[in-house]
Amino acid sequence: MGRDQLNTSPADDQFCFVYDLADGAGPEYEALHRQVPPGVQRALSAGGAYDYSIFRRNDLVISVLRAHRGLAAIERATAIEPKQPAWAASLAPLFARTTDENGLPLFAHRVFRLP
């Protein structure tokens, strides 16, 4: 998946991306996600995100997100949320890796789906 796919907007896009947490950061990552700021949640929804789930296995985080208008719309909506910079800053030190060598999210491609 490339940067051009961030800007796509077909209905009901589903995205999966992974992150590597820093050693031992899992409990703090989970604790922070029990308190996602309401403004950040509203911004995600306003950008078209729905059915967003985050899973963790040890230091691997797997995020599955459905989006009505693509990821770029979500990025625009969260960019104007006042609490987003502090939220992102609180998470940043917990990650070992969040992007590939091109600076893109670590997308995972679908291998199978049972509709």
N, C-alpha and C positions, 0 to 999 in steps of 0.2 A: 504494500500500500504506500503510495507516495503522497506528497503534499497536495497534489491535485485532488485526491480523494477526500481531503479535509474539507474541501469546498463543495462537494457534491450535496445535493439536496433531494434525492428521491425519498418518497414517503417510507417511513418505518425502517430506516437503516439500522443495522445492528453492528456494533463495533466491540472488539475484544482487544484489550491491551494488557501488558504485564509490566510489573516493576520489580526490581530487586531491592529489598530493604537492606539497610546496614545491619551487620550482625547484632542480634539482640533487640532490634528496634520494634519487633512485632507487637509486644504488649502496649507500648506507647502509641503506636499507629492505631491499634484498635481502640484505645482509650479516647484518642482525639476524635475518632469517627463516631463515638457515642454522643458527641456534642458538636456535630457539624452546624455551623452558624445558620440560623433560619434564612438570613439574607442570601447566603451562598446556595442553599437549597432552592430558594425562590428563583434565583438567577439561572440555575441549571434548568429548572422547569420552564422559565420564560424563554430560554434558548431552544426549547424543544426536546430536552432530555426527558425520558420517562423510563421506567423499568430499569433502573440503574442498580446493579449489585456489585459488591466488592467481596472477593473471597481471599483467604490467605492460607498458604501452606508453608509453614516455617518462615523463611525470608522471601518467599515469592508471593506477590500480590497479583491477583487476576481480577480485572475489571470488565464487566459486560454491561454495555450501555445501548439502549435503543434511543434513536433520535429522529424526530419528525423532519428536521430541516438540516441534517448533517452536523458535523463537528464544528465547522466554522461559525455557525449561528450560536452554538453554545459558547464558544470562545468569546464571541462579541458580547454576549449577555453577561458572562462572568467578569469580563474586563471592566465593566462599568459598575460592578457591585463594590461598594466601599470596603466591605469586610474581606474581600477576596485576597488582597495582598497579604494581610496578616495571617489568613488561613494558609495560604501557600507557603509563607515563611515558616509557619509552625511545623509544616510537614517536610520541608526541604532537607533538613539535616537527618531525617530518618531514612532517606533513600541512598542506595549505593549506585543505582542506575535507573533512569527513566526514559532515555532516548537512545536512538541508534547513532551510528557515526555521521548521519546527515542531520541530526537534531530532531528527527521525527519520533513520535511516540513508538514504543515497542509493540506494534500491532501484531496480533496473532490472527492467522487466517483460519476460516472455518474449514474443517475437514469433513464433517458430516452434520446433517440436520434431519430430524424426524419431524415433519410439520404436523 
